[in-house]
Amino acid sequence: MVASYLKAKWSKGMTSKKTDVTTKDLRLLSCFGDGENIPVCPGLRASKEQRGKFFCGECGCGDRRATWLNMDDEEYGKLDHPYLNCPRKMPGFSNYETGGDSRKTLIEIKIGDDVMRSELAKPVHPNLKEKEQTPEEPKKPCPACQNKKKKLKELSAQHDGAVPQDEIQRVNEEFEIEKKGGCVRCEQRRKQLERIRNNQE
């Protein structure tokens, strides 16, 4: 937590740089909800130091002016830091990850894919941007998955879209058990089916 706090402070710099308005709005939504379908974060705590102010009770930064989440526009609050982590990895924060929280899913649906896939939803530390911008090689499709998909399409055409369950099972076994070294999902499924088979023997 100390390292995360220092990174946030460094991202502010000497000129008190603030994060993008959209990113801050996302953070506010993640913390305070929208007053309708998205509830407030369970980790939100009311300040005992100043009435009407709130802080995160899960990140360990405490209740003080520098850590309050709701500040006036002319003030610099915690949510203004260009780089900022969240213990729940919610949208708008630098360690944002999809899944694992129903509130997070509601926010992702409300905001839409265009914003959620951009840096606005997961801001990068200014000093790390150049490293992060190195393009990744596109992931190659898993041959087992591709062949299985092709086979199922052929069977679907043969049976007018109503492929018998035993045919589907046969294809699953052929491409998920015997074709080792496929994608992660294939490999997990293959190991699961192998365990089932071993228990039956």
Buried (B, 14 or more C-beta within 10 A) or exposed (E): EEEBBEBBEBBBEEEEBBBBEBBBBBBBBBBBBEEEEBBBBEBBBEBEEEEEBBBBBBBEBEBEBBBBBBBEEEEBBBBBBBBBBBBBBBBBBBBBBBEEBEBBEBBBEBBEEEBBEEEBBBBBBBEEEEEEEEEEEEEEEBBBBBBBBEBBEEBBEEEEEEBEEEBEEEBBEBBBBEBEEBBEEBBEBBEEBEEEEEEEE
